[in-house]
């Protein structure tokens, strides 16, 4: 299992979360409270409101999930960071639910 982190503009976040779950690329997506992101892009300091998405998915779907995020995201270079899950310290029932995605 992986947890993928990606910030979306507020107007695009819910649609992206719905698409990832509906297309069975994610078992669950949490939309967090909006944050203010400060970053440098193409030589300029940018300040944007964004909604962090926590995307839980089987590791086997990571490449397709990343590709779909690129398609859904309005930025040229969206933040996409995949974190491994310590399965020895995680709920085995929850892990099994995530892993079963797309197998029914």
ROVOZA-372655 format. One record per residue: chain; z, x, y of N, C-alpha, C, CB in turn; residue in three letters. Coordinates in steps of 0.05 Angstrom, whole numbers, plus 5000, padded with zeros to 4 digits. Glycine has a CB too. Layout:
BEGIN
kette A | nz Z | nx X | ny Y | caz Z | cax X | cay Y | cz Z | cx X | cy Y | cbz Z | cbx X | cby Y | rest ALA
...
END
This chain:
BEGIN
kette A | nz 5000 | nx 5017 | ny 4976 | caz 5000 | cax 5000 | cay 5000 | cz 5000 | cx 5018 | cy 5025 | cbz 5024 | cbx 4981 | cby 5000 | rest UNK
kette A | nz 4987 | nx 5008 | ny 5046 | caz 4988 | cax 5021 | cay 5072 | cz 4996 | cx 5001 | cy 5093 | cbz 4960 | cbx 5034 | cby 5079 | rest UNK
kette A | nz 5006 | nx 5011 | ny 5115 | caz 5010 | cax 4996 | cay 5139 | cz 4992 | cx 5009 | cy 5160 | cbz 5041 | cbx 4995 | cby 5148 | rest UNK
kette A | nz 4974 | nx 4993 | ny 5170 | caz 4955 | cax 5003 | cay 5191 | cz 4964 | cx 4993 | cy 5218 | cbz 4926 | cbx 4995 | cby 5184 | rest UNK
kette A | nz 4965 | nx 5010 | ny 5237 | caz 4973 | cax 5003 | cay 5264 | cz 4948 | cx 5003 | cy 5282 | cbz 4994 | cbx 5023 | cby 5276 | rest UNK
kette A | nz 4946 | nx 4983 | ny 5298 | caz 4923 | cax 4981 | cay 5317 | cz 4930 | cx 4963 | cy 5340 | cbz 4897 | cbx 4971 | cby 5302 | rest UNK
kette A | nz 4926 | nx 4973 | ny 5364 | caz 4931 | cax 4957 | cay 5388 | cz 4905 | cx 4943 | cy 5396 | cbz 4942 | cbx 4974 | cby 5411 | rest UNK
kette A | nz 4907 | nx 4917 | ny 5403 | caz 4884 | cax 4902 | cay 5412 | cz 4890 | cx 4890 | cy 5440 | cbz 4877 | cbx 4879 | cby 5393 | rest UNK
kette A | nz 4869 | nx 4886 | ny 5456 | caz 4874 | cax 4871 | cay 5481 | cz 4885 | cx 4843 | cy 5473 | cbz 4847 | cbx 4868 | cby 5497 | rest UNK
kette A | nz 4902 | nx 4831 | ny 5490 | caz 4914 | cax 4806 | cay 5483 | cz 4895 | cx 4784 | cy 5475 | cbz 4931 | cbx 4796 | cby 5506 | rest UNK
kette A | nz 4872 | nx 4782 | ny 5488 | caz 4853 | cax 4760 | cay 5483 | cz 4839 | cx 4764 | cy 5456 | cbz 4832 | cbx 4759 | cby 5504 | rest UNK
kette A | nz 4839 | nx 4788 | ny 5444 | caz 4825 | cax 4793 | cay 5419 | cz 4844 | cx 4795 | cy 5395 | cbz 4809 | cbx 4818 | cby 5421 | rest UNK
kette A | nz 4870 | nx 4798 | ny 5400 | caz 4889 | cax 4804 | cay 5378 | cz 4891 | cx 4782 | cy 5357 | cbz 4916 | cbx 4809 | cby 5390 | rest UNK
kette A | nz 4895 | nx 4757 | ny 5365 | caz 4898 | cax 4736 | cay 5345 | cz 4873 | cx 4731 | cy 5329 | cbz 4906 | cbx 4710 | cby 5359 | rest UNK
kette A | nz 4850 | nx 4732 | ny 5342 | caz 4825 | cax 4728 | cay 5327 | cz 4821 | cx 4751 | cy 5306 | cbz 4801 | cbx 4728 | cby 5346 | rest UNK
kette A | nz 4828 | nx 4775 | ny 5314 | caz 4825 | cax 4798 | cay 5295 | cz 4844 | cx 4795 | cy 5272 | cbz 4831 | cbx 4824 | cby 5310 | rest UNK
kette A | nz 4869 | nx 4787 | ny 5277 | caz 4889 | cax 4783 | cay 5256 | cz 4879 | cx 4761 | cy 5236 | cbz 4916 | cbx 4775 | cby 5267 | rest UNK
kette A | nz 4870 | nx 4739 | ny 5247 | caz 4860 | cax 4717 | cay 5230 | cz 4836 | cx 4726 | cy 5214 | cbz 4852 | cbx 4693 | cby 5247 | rest UNK
kette A | nz 4818 | nx 4741 | ny 5225 | caz 4794 | cax 4751 | cay 5211 | cz 4802 | cx 4769 | cy 5188 | cbz 4775 | cbx 4765 | cby 5229 | rest UNK
kette A | nz 4820 | nx 4787 | ny 5193 | caz 4828 | cax 4806 | cay 5172 | cz 4842 | cx 4792 | cy 5148 | cbz 4847 | cbx 4828 | cby 5183 | rest UNK
kette A | nz 4858 | nx 4772 | ny 5154 | caz 4871 | cax 4757 | cay 5132 | cz 4851 | cx 4738 | cy 5119 | cbz 4895 | cbx 4740 | cby 5143 | rest UNK
kette A | nz 4835 | nx 4724 | ny 5134 | caz 4815 | cax 4706 | cay 5123 | cz 4794 | cx 4720 | cy 5105 | cbz 4800 | cbx 4691 | cby 5145 | rest UNK
kette A | nz 4787 | nx 4745 | ny 5113 | caz 4768 | cax 4760 | cay 5098 | cz 4781 | cx 4776 | cy 5075 | cbz 4753 | cbx 4779 | cby 5116 | rest UNK
kette A | nz 4806 | nx 4772 | ny 5071 | caz 4822 | cax 4785 | cay 5050 | cz 4821 | cx 4816 | cy 5051 | cbz 4812 | cbx 4776 | cby 5022 | rest UNK
kette A | nz 4822 | nx 4826 | ny 5076 | caz 4824 | cax 4855 | cay 5080 | cz 4853 | cx 4862 | cy 5086 | cbz 4806 | cbx 4864 | cby 5103 | rest UNK
kette A | nz 4870 | nx 4843 | ny 5092 | caz 4898 | cax 4847 | cay 5097 | cz 4914 | cx 4825 | cy 5084 | cbz 4904 | cbx 4849 | cby 5127 | rest UNK
kette A | nz 4936 | nx 4832 | ny 5072 | caz 4954 | cax 4811 | cay 5061 | cz 4969 | cx 4797 | cy 5083 | cbz 4973 | cbx 4823 | cby 5040 | rest UNK
kette A | nz 4976 | nx 4812 | ny 5104 | caz 4992 | cax 4802 | cay 5125 | cz 4987 | cx 4818 | cy 5150 | cbz 5023 | cbx 4801 | cby 5118 | rest UNK
kette A | nz 4986 | nx 4805 | ny 5173 | caz 4984 | cax 4819 | cay 5199 | cz 5005 | cx 4808 | cy 5217 | cbz 4955 | cbx 4816 | cby 5211 | rest UNK
kette A | nz 5022 | nx 4826 | ny 5228 | caz 5041 | cax 4818 | cay 5248 | cz 5031 | cx 4824 | cy 5276 | cbz 5069 | cbx 4832 | cby 5243 | rest UNK
kette A | nz 5031 | nx 4805 | ny 5293 | caz 5024 | cax 4809 | cay 5321 | cz 5050 | cx 4813 | cy 5336 | cbz 5007 | cbx 4785 | cby 5333 | rest UNK
kette A | nz 5054 | nx 4836 | ny 5347 | caz 5079 | cax 4842 | cay 5361 | cz 5077 | cx 4834 | cy 5390 | cbz 5086 | cbx 4872 | cby 5359 | rest UNK
kette A | nz 5100 | nx 4835 | ny 5404 | caz 5100 | cax 4829 | cay 5433 | cz 5081 | cx 4848 | cy 5448 | cbz 5128 | cbx 4830 | cby 5444 | rest UNK
kette A | nz 5069 | nx 4838 | ny 5469 | caz 5051 | cax 4855 | cay 5485 | cz 5067 | cx 4879 | cy 5495 | cbz 5039 | cbx 4839 | cby 5508 | rest UNK
kette A | nz 5052 | nx 4901 | ny 5497 | caz 5063 | cax 4926 | cay 5507 | cz 5045 | cx 4936 | cy 5529 | cbz 5066 | cbx 4948 | cby 5485 | rest UNK
kette A | nz 5055 | nx 4953 | ny 5546 | caz 5039 | cax 4967 | cay 5565 | cz 5032 | cx 4995 | cy 5554 | cbz 5053 | cbx 4969 | cby 5593 | rest UNK
kette A | nz 5007 | nx 5001 | ny 5551 | caz 4998 | cax 5027 | cay 5541 | cz 4988 | cx 5043 | cy 5564 | cbz 4977 | cbx 5023 | cby 5519 | rest UNK
kette A | nz 4996 | nx 5068 | ny 5566 | caz 4987 | cax 5087 | cay 5586 | cz 4973 | cx 5109 | cy 5571 | cbz 5010 | cbx 5097 | cby 5604 | rest UNK
kette A | nz 4948 | nx 5114 | ny 5577 | caz 4933 | cax 5135 | cay 5562 | cz 4911 | cx 5146 | cy 5580 | cbz 4921 | cbx 5123 | cby 5536 | rest UNK
kette A | nz 4900 | nx 5168 | ny 5571 | caz 4878 | cax 5181 | cay 5586 | cz 4853 | cx 5176 | cy 5570 | cbz 4883 | cbx 5212 | cby 5590 | rest UNK
kette A | nz 4832 | nx 5165 | ny 5584 | caz 4807 | cax 5160 | cay 5571 | cz 4785 | cx 5168 | cy 5590 | cbz 4804 | cbx 5129 | cby 5564 | rest UNK
kette A | nz 4767 | nx 5186 | ny 5580 | caz 4744 | cax 5196 | cay 5595 | cz 4753 | cx 5206 | cy 5623 | cbz 4723 | cbx 5174 | cby 5598 | rest UNK
kette A | nz 4775 | nx 5222 | ny 5623 | caz 4784 | cax 5235 | cay 5647 | cz 4800 | cx 5217 | cy 5666 | cbz 4761 | cbx 5245 | cby 5662 | rest UNK
kette A | nz 4804 | nx 5192 | ny 5659 | caz 4820 | cax 5174 | cay 5676 | cz 4845 | cx 5165 | cy 5662 | cbz 4803 | cbx 5149 | cby 5683 | rest UNK
kette A | nz 4866 | nx 5161 | ny 5678 | caz 4891 | cax 5150 | cay 5667 | cz 4888 | cx 5120 | cy 5667 | cbz 4917 | cbx 5159 | cby 5684 | rest UNK
kette A | nz 4893 | nx 5107 | ny 5644 | caz 4889 | cax 5078 | cay 5641 | cz 4917 | cx 5066 | cy 5635 | cbz 4869 | cbx 5071 | cby 5619 | rest UNK
kette A | nz 4921 | nx 5042 | ny 5645 | caz 4945 | cax 5026 | cay 5640 | cz 4935 | cx 4999 | cy 5632 | cbz 4964 | cbx 5025 | cby 5665 | rest UNK
kette A | nz 4940 | nx 4991 | ny 5607 | caz 4930 | cax 4966 | cay 5596 | cz 4952 | cx 4951 | cy 5581 | cbz 4906 | cbx 4972 | cby 5577 | rest UNK
kette A | nz 4951 | nx 4925 | ny 5582 | caz 4967 | cax 4908 | cay 5565 | cz 4953 | cx 4906 | cy 5538 | cbz 4972 | cbx 4879 | cby 5578 | rest UNK
kette A | nz 4969 | nx 4910 | ny 5517 | caz 4958 | cax 4909 | cay 5490 | cz 4978 | cx 4895 | cy 5471 | cbz 4951 | cbx 4937 | cby 5479 | rest UNK
kette A | nz 4967 | nx 4885 | ny 5449 | caz 4984 | cax 4873 | cay 5428 | cz 4982 | cx 4890 | cy 5403 | cbz 4975 | cbx 4843 | cby 5422 | rest UNK
kette A | nz 5004 | nx 4903 | ny 5395 | caz 5004 | cax 4918 | cay 5370 | cz 5002 | cx 4900 | cy 5346 | cbz 5029 | cbx 4936 | cby 5368 | rest UNK
kette A | nz 4984 | nx 4908 | ny 5328 | caz 4982 | cax 4894 | cay 5302 | cz 4992 | cx 4912 | cy 5280 | cbz 4952 | cbx 4886 | cby 5296 | rest UNK
kette A | nz 5010 | nx 4902 | ny 5263 | caz 5019 | cax 4915 | cay 5239 | cz 5005 | cx 4902 | cy 5216 | cbz 5051 | cbx 4914 | cby 5236 | rest UNK
kette A | nz 4987 | nx 4917 | ny 5203 | caz 4969 | cax 4906 | cay 5183 | cz 4977 | cx 4917 | cy 5156 | cbz 4939 | cbx 4913 | cby 5189 | rest UNK
kette A | nz 4985 | nx 4900 | ny 5137 | caz 4993 | cax 4908 | cay 5110 | cz 4970 | cx 4902 | cy 5091 | cbz 5019 | cbx 4894 | cby 5101 | rest UNK
kette A | nz 4963 | nx 4923 | ny 5076 | caz 4940 | cax 4920 | cay 5058 | cz 4942 | cx 4940 | cy 5035 | cbz 4913 | cbx 4926 | cby 5073 | rest UNK
kette A | nz 4928 | nx 4933 | ny 5013 | caz 4927 | cax 4953 | cay 4991 | cz 4912 | cx 4978 | cy 5000 | cbz 4914 | cbx 4940 | cby 4966 | rest UNK
kette A | nz 4920 | nx 5000 | ny 4991 | caz 4907 | cax 5026 | cay 4998 | cz 4877 | cx 5025 | cy 4991 | cbz 4921 | cbx 5049 | cby 4984 | rest UNK
kette A | nz 4870 | nx 5011 | ny 4970 | caz 4842 | cax 5011 | cay 4961 | cz 4823 | cx 4997 | cy 4982 | cbz 4839 | cbx 4996 | cby 4935 | rest UNK
kette A | nz 4835 | nx 4982 | ny 5000 | caz 4818 | cax 4969 | cay 5021 | cz 4818 | cx 4984 | cy 5048 | cbz 4829 | cbx 4941 | cby 5025 | rest UNK
kette A | nz 4830 | nx 5007 | ny 5049 | caz 4833 | cax 5021 | cay 5074 | cz 4807 | cx 5026 | cy 5089 | cbz 4848 | cbx 5047 | cby 5070 | rest UNK
kette A | nz 4787 | nx 5036 | ny 5074 | caz 4761 | cax 5042 | cay 5087 | cz 4748 | cx 5017 | cy 5098 | cbz 4742 | cbx 5056 | cby 5068 | rest UNK
kette A | nz 4747 | nx 4995 | ny 5083 | caz 4735 | cax 4970 | cay 5092 | cz 4751 | cx 4958 | cy 5115 | cbz 4733 | cbx 4950 | cby 5068 | rest UNK
kette A | nz 4777 | nx 4960 | ny 5113 | caz 4794 | cax 4950 | cay 5134 | cz 4789 | cx 4965 | cy 5161 | cbz 4824 | cbx 4952 | cby 5127 | rest UNK
kette A | nz 4788 | nx 4991 | ny 5159 | caz 4782 | cax 5007 | cay 5183 | cz 4755 | cx 5000 | cy 5195 | cbz 4784 | cbx 5037 | cby 5176 | rest UNK
kette A | nz 4735 | nx 4997 | ny 5178 | caz 4708 | cax 4990 | cay 5187 | cz 4708 | cx 4963 | cy 5201 | cbz 4688 | cbx 4990 | cby 5164 | rest UNK
kette A | nz 4722 | nx 4944 | ny 5190 | caz 4723 | cax 4917 | cay 5202 | cz 4738 | cx 4917 | cy 5228 | cbz 4736 | cbx 4897 | cby 5182 | rest UNK
kette A | nz 4759 | nx 4933 | ny 5230 | caz 4773 | cax 4935 | cay 5256 | cz 4754 | cx 4946 | cy 5277 | cbz 4798 | cbx 4953 | cby 5253 | rest UNK
kette A | nz 4738 | nx 4966 | ny 5270 | caz 4719 | cax 4976 | cay 5289 | cz 4699 | cx 4954 | cy 5298 | cbz 4703 | cbx 5000 | cby 5277 | rest UNK
kette A | nz 4691 | nx 4937 | ny 5280 | caz 4673 | cax 4915 | cay 5287 | cz 4686 | cx 4894 | cy 5305 | cbz 4662 | cbx 4902 | cby 5262 | rest UNK
kette A | nz 4711 | nx 4889 | ny 5300 | caz 4725 | cax 4868 | cay 5315 | cz 4735 | cx 4877 | cy 5342 | cbz 4748 | cbx 4858 | cby 5299 | rest UNK
kette A | nz 4740 | nx 4903 | ny 5345 | caz 4753 | cax 4914 | cay 5368 | cz 4734 | cx 4918 | cy 5392 | cbz 4767 | cbx 4941 | cby 5361 | rest UNK
kette A | nz 4742 | nx 4910 | ny 5416 | caz 4724 | cax 4914 | cay 5439 | cz 4723 | cx 4943 | cy 5450 | cbz 4732 | cbx 4896 | cby 5461 | rest UNK
kette A | nz 4742 | nx 4960 | ny 5442 | caz 4743 | cax 4987 | cay 5452 | cz 4722 | cx 5005 | cy 5437 | cbz 4771 | cbx 5000 | cby 5449 | rest UNK
kette A | nz 4712 | nx 5025 | ny 5450 | caz 4694 | cax 5045 | cay 5437 | cz 4710 | cx 5060 | cy 5416 | cbz 4682 | cbx 5064 | cby 5458 | rest UNK
kette A | nz 4735 | nx 5066 | ny 5422 | caz 4751 | cax 5082 | cay 5403 | cz 4779 | cx 5069 | cy 5400 | cbz 4754 | cbx 5112 | cby 5414 | rest UNK
kette A | nz 4780 | nx 5050 | ny 5382 | caz 4806 | cax 5037 | cay 5378 | cz 4826 | cx 5055 | cy 5364 | cbz 4803 | cbx 5011 | cby 5362 | rest UNK
kette A | nz 4851 | nx 5051 | ny 5370 | caz 4873 | cax 5066 | cay 5356 | cz 4875 | cx 5053 | cy 5328 | cbz 4900 | cbx 5064 | cby 5371 | rest UNK
kette A | nz 4871 | nx 5069 | ny 5308 | caz 4874 | cax 5060 | cay 5280 | cz 4890 | cx 5082 | cy 5266 | cbz 4847 | cbx 5054 | cby 5266 | rest UNK
kette A | nz 4914 | nx 5076 | ny 5259 | caz 4932 | cax 5096 | cay 5246 | cz 4942 | cx 5083 | cy 5220 | cbz 4955 | cbx 5105 | cby 5264 | rest UNK
kette A | nz 4937 | nx 5095 | ny 5198 | caz 4947 | cax 5085 | cay 5172 | cz 4971 | cx 5101 | cy 5163 | cbz 4925 | cbx 5086 | cby 5150 | rest UNK
kette A | nz 4992 | nx 5087 | ny 5156 | caz 5017 | cax 5099 | cay 5147 | cz 5021 | cx 5093 | cy 5118 | cbz 5041 | cbx 5089 | cby 5164 | rest UNK
kette A | nz 5028 | nx 5113 | ny 5102 | caz 5034 | cax 5107 | cay 5074 | cz 5061 | cx 5093 | cy 5072 | cbz 5034 | cbx 5133 | cby 5057 | rest UNK
kette A | nz 5064 | nx 5078 | ny 5051 | caz 5089 | cax 5063 | cay 5046 | cz 5104 | cx 5077 | cy 5024 | cbz 5083 | cbx 5033 | cby 5038 | rest UNK
kette A | nz 5130 | nx 5082 | ny 5029 | caz 5147 | cax 5093 | cay 5008 | cz 5153 | cx 5071 | cy 4988 | cbz 5174 | cbx 5105 | cby 5020 | rest UNK
kette A | nz 5137 | nx 5070 | ny 4967 | caz 5139 | cax 5048 | cay 4948 | cz 5165 | cx 5049 | cy 4932 | cbz 5116 | cbx 5049 | cby 4929 | rest UNK
kette A | nz 5178 | nx 5073 | ny 4930 | caz 5203 | cax 5074 | cay 4915 | cz 5226 | cx 5061 | cy 4930 | cbz 5210 | cbx 5104 | cby 4909 | rest UNK
kette A | nz 5222 | nx 5057 | ny 4956 | caz 5243 | cax 5045 | cay 4972 | cz 5235 | cx 5017 | cy 4983 | cbz 5251 | cbx 5063 | cby 4996 | rest UNK
kette A | nz 5213 | nx 5006 | ny 4972 | caz 5203 | cax 4981 | cay 4982 | cz 5207 | cx 4959 | cy 4961 | cbz 5173 | cbx 4983 | cby 4989 | rest UNK
kette A | nz 5205 | nx 4934 | ny 4969 | caz 5208 | cax 4912 | cay 4951 | cz 5185 | cx 4911 | cy 4931 | cbz 5209 | cbx 4885 | cby 4967 | rest UNK
kette A | nz 5191 | nx 4913 | ny 4906 | caz 5170 | cax 4913 | cay 4886 | cz 5154 | cx 4887 | cy 4885 | cbz 5181 | cbx 4919 | cby 4858 | rest UNK
kette A | nz 5168 | nx 4865 | ny 4890 | caz 5155 | cax 4839 | cay 4890 | cz 5135 | cx 4837 | cy 4914 | cbz 5175 | cbx 4816 | cby 4892 | rest UNK
kette A | nz 5143 | nx 4847 | ny 4937 | caz 5126 | cax 4847 | cay 4961 | cz 5102 | cx 4865 | cy 4956 | cbz 5141 | cbx 4856 | cby 4986 | rest UNK
kette A | nz 5107 | nx 4889 | ny 4945 | caz 5084 | cax 4908 | cay 4939 | cz 5065 | cx 4895 | cy 4920 | cbz 5095 | cbx 4934 | cby 4927 | rest UNK
kette A | nz 5074 | nx 4881 | ny 4900 | caz 5057 | cax 4868 | cay 4880 | cz 5040 | cx 4846 | cy 4894 | cbz 5073 | cbx 4855 | cby 4857 | rest UNK
kette A | nz 5052 | nx 4831 | ny 4913 | caz 5038 | cax 4811 | cay 4928 | cz 5015 | cx 4823 | cy 4944 | cbz 5057 | cbx 4795 | cby 4946 | rest UNK
kette A | nz 5021 | nx 4845 | ny 4958 | caz 5000 | cax 4859 | cay 4974 | cz 4978 | cx 4869 | cy 4956 | cbz 5013 | cbx 4881 | cby 4990 | rest UNK
kette A | nz 4986 | nx 4883 | ny 4934 | caz 4966 | cax 4894 | cay 4916 | cz 4948 | cx 4873 | cy 4904 | cbz 4980 | cbx 4910 | cby 4894 | rest UNK
kette A | nz 4958 | nx 4849 | ny 4900 | caz 4942 | cax 4827 | cay 4887 | cz 4920 | cx 4816 | cy 4906 | cbz 4961 | cbx 4805 | cby 4878 | rest UNK
kette A | nz 4920 | nx 4824 | ny 4931 | caz 4901 | cax 4814 | cay 4950 | cz 4872 | cx 4817 | cy 4939 | cbz 4903 | cbx 4828 | cby 4977 | rest UNK
kette A | nz 4857 | nx 4795 | ny 4939 | caz 4829 | cax 4795 | cay 4931 | cz 4825 | cx 4795 | cy 4901 | cbz 4816 | cbx 4819 | cby 4942 | rest UNK
kette A | nz 4846 | nx 4794 | ny 4885 | caz 4842 | cax 4795 | cay 4856 | cz 4843 | cx 4767 | cy 4843 | cbz 4863 | cbx 4812 | cby 4843 | rest UNK
kette A | nz 4846 | nx 4746 | ny 4860 | caz 4847 | cax 4719 | cay 4848 | cz 4820 | cx 4706 | cy 4847 | cbz 4866 | cbx 4702 | cby 4863 | rest UNK
END
